[in-house]
């Protein structure tokens, strides 16, 4: 028991000496360890400065650039809104000589967004026909956001049956369209508007055939009645 007490006592002395002799270096070591591990830690934003905000970690003043605060662009005038908020950040730069510590909240937000995206895509099945909104238009096609929040690409060749020079000749941003999920690969959705039109055409053809068959049956019955003298 006495030996354990002595060991504990010596450990406390070693810690005290480490802090007293080179406490600042001890803190930088911890920051380097966080950098290497990629661990997320909680920090509170204390002030807004030009180009970002400030938060203290391990007693060191850390800078979070505006570009690392959110997944979307943050205006300079919006930076004060982050003061007082607690953010989950990752250490991305540690420079002891320059007394520089840079943090990022964007990494955690992106990781969480990717998880939600993967969960949403896992619920989508090939062959699903649903509605979506055109988010953006590119030379090669259009990106459509589905009702469950996932986004897929409608290639230019899958927009309509006619050949078009550019997707904008048929689509516009914000337009609601009906699409069919044709493939899911590496977490990406391939969509088709043309396939939905083809499904509609098939249904119309089937209805027409069914109607004509019923008409033939009716006519045949009328002829039989006429021949029977009714």
C-alpha positions in Angstrom: 0.0 0.0 0.0 2.9 2.3 0.9 4.6 1.5 -2.4 1.5 2.3 -4.4 1.1 5.6 -2.6 4.8 6.5 -3.3 4.3 5.7 -7.0 1.3 7.9 -7.2 3.2 10.6 -5.4 6.1 10.3 -7.9 3.7 10.4 -10.9 2.3 13.7 -9.6 5.8 15.1 -9.2 6.7 14.1 -12.7 3.5 15.8 -14.0 4.2 18.9 -12.0 7.8 19.0 -13.3 6.7 18.5 -16.8 4.3 21.4 -16.6 6.7 23.6 -14.7 9.7 22.9 -16.9 8.0 22.9 -20.3 4.2 23.3 -19.8 3.8 25.0 -23.2 5.6 22.1 -24.9 3.4 19.6 -23.1 0.3 21.4 -24.6 1.8 21.4 -28.1 2.4 17.6 -27.8 -1.2 17.1 -27.0 -2.3 19.2 -30.0 0.1 17.2 -32.2 -1.5 14.0 -30.9 -5.0 15.3 -31.8 -3.7 16.2 -35.2 -2.3 12.7 -35.8 -5.4 10.9 -34.4 -8.0 13.0 -36.3 -10.1 12.9 -33.2 -13.1 15.3 -33.0 -13.3 17.6 -29.9 -15.8 20.2 -28.7 -14.8 23.9 -28.6 -16.7 27.1 -27.9 -16.4 30.0 -30.4 -15.2 33.0 -28.4 -15.0 35.7 -31.1 -15.4 36.5 -34.8 -12.4 37.9 -36.6 -11.6 38.6 -40.2 -11.9 35.5 -42.3 -13.2 33.2 -39.6 -13.7 32.7 -35.8 -11.6 32.0 -32.7 -11.9 29.1 -30.3 -9.5 27.9 -27.6 -8.3 24.3 -27.4 -5.9 23.1 -24.7 -5.4 26.8 -23.7 -4.2 27.7 -27.2 -6.0 30.1 -29.4 -7.3 28.3 -32.5 -8.5 29.8 -35.7 -11.4 28.3 -37.7 -11.5 29.7 -41.2 -14.9 30.7 -42.6 -14.4 28.0 -45.3 -14.1 25.4 -42.5 -17.2 26.4 -40.5 -19.9 25.0 -42.6 -20.7 22.8 -45.7 -22.0 26.0 -47.4 -20.4 29.4 -47.9 -20.5 31.7 -44.9 -20.6 35.5 -45.5 -18.2 37.6 -43.4 -21.2 39.4 -41.9 -22.6 36.1 -40.6 -19.5 35.1 -38.6 -20.6 36.8 -35.3 -23.6 34.4 -35.3 -21.2 31.6 -34.4 -19.9 33.3 -31.2 -21.0 31.3 -28.2 -21.8 28.2 -30.2 -20.1 24.8 -29.4 -18.6 23.1 -32.5 -17.2 19.7 -33.0 -13.8 20.3 -34.6 -10.7 18.5 -35.9 -7.2 19.9 -35.6 -5.8 20.4 -39.1 -2.7 22.6 -38.5 -0.3 22.7 -35.6 2.8 24.9 -35.9 4.6 25.4 -32.6 7.2 27.8 -34.1 4.6 30.1 -35.5 2.3 29.6 -32.5 -0.4 28.6 -35.0 -3.4 26.3 -34.4 -6.0 25.8 -37.1 -9.3 23.9 -36.6 -12.0 22.7 -38.9 -15.7 22.1 -38.1 -16.5 21.2 -41.8 -14.9 17.7 -41.6 -17.3 16.5 -39.0 -20.3 18.1 -40.8 -19.3 16.4 -44.0 -18.8 13.1 -42.4 -22.3 13.2 -40.8 -23.9 14.4 -44.1 -22.2 11.5 -45.9 -23.6 9.0 -43.4 -27.1 10.4 -43.9 -26.7 10.3 -47.6 -25.6 6.6 -47.5 -28.5 5.7 -45.3 -31.0 7.4 -47.7 -29.5 5.8 -50.8 -29.6 2.4 -49.1 -33.4 2.8 -49.0 -33.7 3.5 -52.7 -34.2 0.6 -55.1 -33.5 0.3 -58.8 -36.8 0.6 -60.7 -38.3 3.1 -58.3 -40.4 5.8 -60.1 -40.6 9.0 -58.2 -40.6 12.8 -58.4 -37.7 15.1 -58.0 -36.6 18.7 -58.5 -33.9 19.8 -60.9 -31.0 21.2 -58.8 -28.5 22.0 -61.5 -28.0 21.7 -65.2 -24.7 20.7 -66.8 -23.6 20.1 -70.4 -23.8 16.3 -69.8 -27.2 16.2 -68.0 -29.1 17.4 -65.0 -28.9 16.7 -61.3 -32.3 16.0 -59.7 -33.0 15.9 -56.0 -35.5 13.2 -55.0 -38.2 13.4 -52.4 -36.0 11.5 -49.9 -33.2 14.1 -50.1 -30.8 12.1 -52.3 -29.6 13.5 -55.6 -29.0 11.6 -58.9 -27.9 12.4 -62.4 -30.2 12.3 -65.4 -27.8 11.9 -68.3 -28.6 14.0 -71.4 -29.4 10.8 -73.3 -32.0 9.9 -70.7 -33.9 13.2 -70.6 -36.2 12.5 -73.6 -36.7 10.3 -76.6 -35.6 13.1 -79.0 -31.9 14.0 -79.3 -31.2 17.4 -77.7 -28.1 19.7 -77.9 -28.3 20.8 -74.2 -30.4 19.8 -71.2 -31.5 23.4 -70.8 -33.6 23.1 -74.0 -35.9 20.8 -72.0 -35.3 21.5 -68.3 -34.8 24.4 -66.0 -33.6 24.6 -62.4 -36.5 24.2 -59.9 -38.6 22.2 -62.3 -40.4 19.1 -60.9 -39.9 16.0 -63.0 -40.7 12.3 -62.8 -37.8 10.0 -62.9 -36.9 6.3 -62.7 -33.9 5.0 -60.8 -32.0 2.9 -63.4 -28.8 2.2 -61.5 -27.0 2.6 -58.1 -23.2 2.4 -58.1 -20.6 3.6 -55.6 -23.3 5.6 -53.7 -24.4 7.4 -56.9 -27.9 7.3 -58.5 -28.5 7.1 -62.2 -31.9 8.4 -63.2 -34.0 8.5 -66.4 -36.9 10.6 -67.5 -37.1 8.8 -70.8 -37.7 5.5 -69.0 -40.8 7.0 -67.3 -42.2 8.1 -70.7 -41.6 4.6 -72.1 -43.5 3.1 -69.1 -46.4 5.6 -69.9 -46.4 4.6 -73.5 -46.5 0.9 -72.7 -49.5 1.5 -70.4 -51.4 3.4 -73.1 -50.7 0.7 -75.6 -51.9 -2.0 -73.2 -55.1 -0.1 -72.5 -55.7 0.4 -76.2 -55.2 -3.3 -76.9 -57.5 -4.2 -74.0 -60.2 -1.7 -75.2 -60.0 -3.0 -78.8 -60.3 -6.6 -77.5 -63.4 -5.7 -75.5 -64.8 -3.9 -78.6 -64.3 -7.0 -80.7 -66.0 -9.1 -78.1 -69.0 -6.7 -78.0 -69.3 -6.7 -81.8 -69.2 -10.4 -82.0 -72.0 -10.7 -79.4 -74.1 -8.2 -81.4 -73.6 -10.1 -84.6 -74.7 -13.4 -82.8 -77.9 -11.8 -81.5 -78.7 -10.3 -84.9 -78.2 -13.7 -86.5 -80.5 -15.2 -83.9 -83.3 -12.8 -84.8 -83.1 -10.6 -81.7 
